Amino acid sequence: MIANRGLRHLALRVSDVDRAKDFYSRVFGMKLVWQPDPDNAYLSGGCDNLALHRGLIVDPDAQRLDHLGFIVASIPEVESAWDWTNRNEIPIVHPLRRHRDGSVSFYIRDPDGNVIQVLYEPAISPLDFQ
């Protein structure tokens, strides 16, 4: 599992709620908070909320998500997450990279193709979100 400090809230349209629920639980350790029906599920990492709603984007003018980010506490944790991701054959979008601002990140895809950044950011990562 990739250790992370979470994100605050995000809603995603997914083609398979159960598959997406499994992915976010297995990869980021999120827990199911509420599932009112088979088409919707709400997960949390403790200080955040991720809503999963079954649906396909059929409107070509609909907003598209660029990426979402999970903050991690330290550079060694990003490196550990990178190793875990590779061992678990999670699809990689962009490899581990050290950025000029001191941040370190890599990007992966979930089962529906959403891009997720695993990120150490010097100004945010040290904050206590709890």
C-alpha positions as CSV (number, residue, x, y, z in Angstrom):
1,M,0.0,0.0,0.0
2,I,1.2,3.5,-0.7
3,A,1.4,5.5,2.5
4,N,-0.2,8.9,2.0
5,R,-1.7,11.9,3.8
6,G,-4.8,11.9,1.5
7,L,-6.7,14.5,-0.5
8,R,-9.7,16.5,0.7
9,H,-12.6,15.6,-1.6
10,L,-13.1,14.5,-5.1
11,A,-15.9,12.9,-7.1
12,L,-15.1,10.6,-10.0
13,R,-17.3,9.0,-12.6
14,V,-16.3,5.4,-12.9
15,S,-17.5,2.5,-15.1
16,D,-17.4,-0.1,-12.3
17,V,-17.9,1.2,-8.7
18,D,-16.8,-2.1,-7.1
19,R,-13.6,-2.2,-9.2
20,A,-12.8,1.4,-8.3
21,K,-13.6,0.8,-4.7
22,D,-11.2,-2.1,-4.6
23,F,-8.4,-0.1,-6.3
24,Y,-8.6,2.9,-4.0
25,S,-8.8,0.6,-0.9
26,R,-5.9,-1.6,-2.0
27,V,-3.6,1.0,-3.4
28,F,-4.2,4.0,-1.0
29,G,-5.8,2.3,2.0
30,M,-9.1,4.2,1.8
31,K,-12.0,2.7,3.7
32,L,-15.7,2.5,2.7
33,V,-17.7,5.1,4.6
34,W,-21.1,4.8,3.0
35,Q,-22.5,3.0,-0.1
36,P,-26.1,4.1,-0.5
37,D,-26.6,1.9,-3.6
38,P,-24.5,-0.1,-6.1
39,D,-23.9,3.0,-8.3
40,N,-22.3,5.1,-5.5
41,A,-19.7,4.7,-2.9
42,Y,-17.9,7.1,-0.5
43,L,-14.4,6.3,0.7
44,S,-12.2,8.1,3.2
45,G,-8.6,8.1,4.3
46,G,-9.5,9.9,7.6
47,C,-9.4,13.6,6.7
48,D,-10.7,13.4,3.1
49,N,-13.6,12.0,1.0
50,L,-13.6,10.3,-2.4
51,A,-17.0,9.9,-4.1
52,L,-17.3,7.2,-6.8
53,H,-20.4,7.5,-9.1
54,R,-21.1,5.0,-11.8
55,G,-21.4,6.7,-15.2
56,L,-19.7,7.2,-18.5
57,I,-18.9,10.6,-19.9
58,V,-21.2,10.8,-22.9
59,D,-21.2,14.6,-23.3
60,P,-18.1,15.7,-25.2
61,D,-18.3,19.0,-23.5
62,A,-18.2,17.5,-20.0
63,Q,-15.3,18.5,-17.8
64,R,-12.4,16.0,-17.8
65,L,-10.2,15.4,-14.8
66,D,-6.6,16.0,-15.4
67,H,-5.3,14.3,-12.3
68,L,-5.8,14.0,-8.6
69,G,-3.0,13.9,-6.0
70,F,-2.3,11.9,-2.9
71,I,0.2,13.8,-0.6
72,V,2.9,11.7,1.2
73,A,4.9,12.8,4.2
74,S,8.5,12.4,3.0
75,I,10.7,11.8,0.0
76,P,11.6,8.3,1.3
77,E,7.9,7.5,1.4
78,V,7.5,8.5,-2.3
79,E,10.4,6.3,-3.1
80,S,8.9,3.4,-1.1
81,A,5.6,4.0,-2.9
82,W,7.4,3.9,-6.3
83,D,8.9,0.6,-5.4
84,W,5.5,-0.8,-4.2
85,T,3.8,0.4,-7.3
86,N,6.3,-1.3,-9.6
87,R,6.1,-4.6,-7.6
88,N,2.3,-4.5,-7.8
89,E,2.2,-3.7,-11.5
90,I,0.2,-0.6,-11.2
91,P,0.1,1.2,-14.6
92,I,2.7,4.0,-14.6
93,V,2.0,7.3,-16.5
94,H,5.1,9.2,-15.5
95,P,8.1,7.8,-13.6
96,L,9.5,9.0,-10.3
97,R,10.9,12.5,-10.8
98,R,12.6,15.1,-8.6
99,H,11.2,18.6,-9.4
100,R,13.1,21.9,-9.2
101,D,10.9,23.1,-6.3
102,G,12.0,20.2,-4.1
103,S,9.0,18.1,-4.7
104,V,9.2,14.5,-5.8
105,S,6.4,12.6,-7.5
106,F,5.2,10.0,-10.0
107,Y,1.9,9.3,-11.8
108,I,-0.2,6.2,-12.1
109,R,-3.5,5.2,-13.5
110,D,-6.5,3.7,-11.8
111,P,-8.7,1.0,-13.6
112,D,-10.7,3.7,-15.4
113,G,-7.7,5.6,-16.6
114,N,-7.8,8.5,-14.1
115,V,-4.3,9.9,-13.5
116,I,-3.1,10.0,-9.9
117,Q,0.0,11.8,-8.7
118,V,1.8,10.5,-5.7
119,L,3.5,13.6,-4.4
120,Y,5.9,14.9,-1.7
121,E,5.5,18.7,-1.8
122,P,7.8,20.6,0.7
123,A,5.2,23.1,1.7
124,I,2.2,20.7,2.2
125,S,3.7,17.3,3.1
126,P,4.9,18.3,6.5
127,L,1.5,19.7,7.6
128,D,-0.5,17.8,10.1
129,F,-3.9,17.2,8.4
130,Q,-5.4,15.4,11.4
